[in-house]
Amino acid sequence: MKAFDSSLYFITDSTAFSEEEFLYRTEAALKGGVTLLQLREKDKTTREYLDLARKVHKLTRQYHVPLIIDDRLDVAMAVDAEGVHLGQSDMPIDIARSLFGNDKIIGATAKTVEQAKEAYSQGADYLGVGAIYPTTTKVKTVLTSTETLANICKAVPIPVNAIGGLNKDNIDVLKGIPISGICVVSAIMKADDSKKAAEELREQANIKLGI
């Protein structure tokens, strides 16, 4: 497994932008210090997803940040991404691992301690847990309590990241929970200045959460 830093995990959302603007904001976020980047596309065709993934991977390689592809192992393999993130309805983690290899990052979504333990037992390298707050993305969300988040952190020995409506002003709710990082979408993607937003998130996560 490749070493990775999930302290500021940026998940993209291209729906409101032209490709040029999307890539500009994505690069700005990389300049601002995001440590892991997930390309998430729910509505694109496979060819569209592949095309965008190649362009984004060119940027992430330039800034030495691992690229994680959401849902689609085939796309991740086709562009030689560093990782894939799998939800509860996606390909089972153990099967993905057998196809993707041990040197690749596989993340999983978990909303309960049971799901977290199962993902770990199948070979997940990290977990995304949430939503902590309601989100503005098109992805369906079910809220997860901070108590459940804390219990998941205690239940598995792999990195756990909080996700869902998080920004620099509300991450205080996570204080004292031993997460490895935060996942953000809108707080960076929709910011007036994505680079500045990433920088401020890193600073606040360090000050308030020690990550």
N, C-alpha and C positions, 0 to 999 in steps of 0.2 A: 504493500500500500504506500502511495506517495504521502509524504508529510504535507500537511496543509494547515492554514490558519483561518478559522471561521469567525474570527472576532467581529468583522464587519462584512456580512454576507449580503451582497446586493442581488436582488432578483429583478430582472428587467420586465418591462411592459411596453410593447411597441404600439399598442392600439390607438393612441391619440396622436401619433407622430408620423411624419414622412420618414422614409428610411434614412435620409441624410440627417434629419434632426435626431432621430433615434440613435444613430451611430455617434453623433456629436455628443449627446448626453451620456452615452455609455462610456466614451473615452474620457469625458470630464470626470465621471465617477471614478474611473481607474486612476486618473491623475490625483484625485482627492484621497485615495488611500483605501479603497475597498480591497478586501483580502481574498474574497472568493466571489465569483460571478456566475449566476445561473441565468441561462437563456430560457425563458418560459414563453412558449407560443401555443395557445390553445386552438387557434382558428386557422393557422396556415396549412397549406398542403405540404406534403412531405418534401417536394422540390423547393417550395418557398422556404421552408424551415431549414433545409440543407444550405440553401444559398445564403441566408442570413447567418447561419451558424458559422459558415466559413469566414464571413466578414468579421464577425464578432471574435472568432478565435484568433484571427490575425491581430486584433487589438489586444486581447488578453495576453497573448504570447509576448507582445511588445513590452507589456508592463509586468510580466512574470506573475500573472494571477491565474490560477486554475479555472478552466471553464467547465461548468456543470450544465448538462443538458437536462431539461425537465421532461419527465415521462418517457421520452423516446430513446430507447437503447440503440435502435438502428441508426438514428441520426448521430448519436454520440460516437458510435463506432465508425461511421462513415467519415466524420471530420476529425477523428482521433482526439476527441475531447478528453480532458483529464478525468471527467466523472459524469455520473448520471444521477438524477434524483427521482425516486420512485414513490408514488402514492399507494394508498391501500388497494386501489383497483388496477394498478399497473402490474407489470411482470414481477413475479416473485423474486425476491432478492437473491436467493440461492441460485436460481436459474440464470439471472443476470450476471452474477459473479462468475459462473462457469463459462459464460460467453465472453465476458468483458475482460477477465483476467484479474489477478491479485494485485497488480500494480496500479489499478484504477480506483478512483474514489466512488463509492456508492452511498448515497444518502437516502434516508427514508422519512416519510411523514408518520408521526405517531401522536395520537391524542389521548391515549391511556397507557398506564403502566404495562398492561398486558401486551399491547401493540409494540411498545418500546422493547420489551424483553424478547418478543418474537423477532423483531427486526434485527436486534443484536445477535440472536442465536443463528440467524440466517446469513450473517456476515456484513451487516451495514456498518459503515465507517463513522457515520454521524446521524443525528436525528434533528428534524425540524419539528418543533412542537408549538401548536397554537390552533386557532388565532387567539392571541391575548386580548386584543381589541377588535371591534368590527373593522373591516377593510373596505376600501373603495375599488379594489380590483374586481374583475369579473369572476374570479375563482370563488366557488361556493365555500363558505367558511362556517365552522362550528366553533363557538368560543370554548377556550380551555382555561381553567382556573390556574392562578399562580400556584396554588397548593398542588394541583396535579403536575404542573411543570416541575416543582421542587421534588416531588416524589419520583418522577421519571429520572431526574438527575441522580438521585440516590440509587435508583434501581439498575442502571447500566453504567459500564465503565468507559463508554465512548462519548465524544463531544455532543452536547445538546445545545441547540440554538432555539431561542424564542422567536416567534414570528407572528405577525398580525397587527397591523395598524400602529406599529411602533415608530416613534420619532424622538428627537432629542429632548422634547419637553415632557414626555410621559414614561420614559424608561425607568424612572424612579421606582415604579411598581415592582421591578425585577430585583431590586436591591436585596442582597442576602441570599439569593438563589444562585447556586454554583453552575450557571450556564457558561458555555464556552464563547458565546457570541450572540449577536442579534441579527435577524434577517429583516431587511427593509425593501420596500418597493417604492411606494409613492413618495416617501420622505426624501428620496434622492431623485427618482425618475421625474417627478412633477415639480421639483424645486426650480426656482428661477435660476439658480446657479448650482448645478449638480456637483461640481467640484467642491464648492464651499459647503454644501450640505453634507457631503461625505466627510469632509474634514471636521465639521462640527459634531457629527455623530460619533466619529472616532474619539474625539476629545471628551465628549459627554459620557460615552460608554466607559472610558477609562476613569474619569473622575467619579461617576456615580456608581459604577458597577465593578470597577477594577479589572476590566477586560480590554 
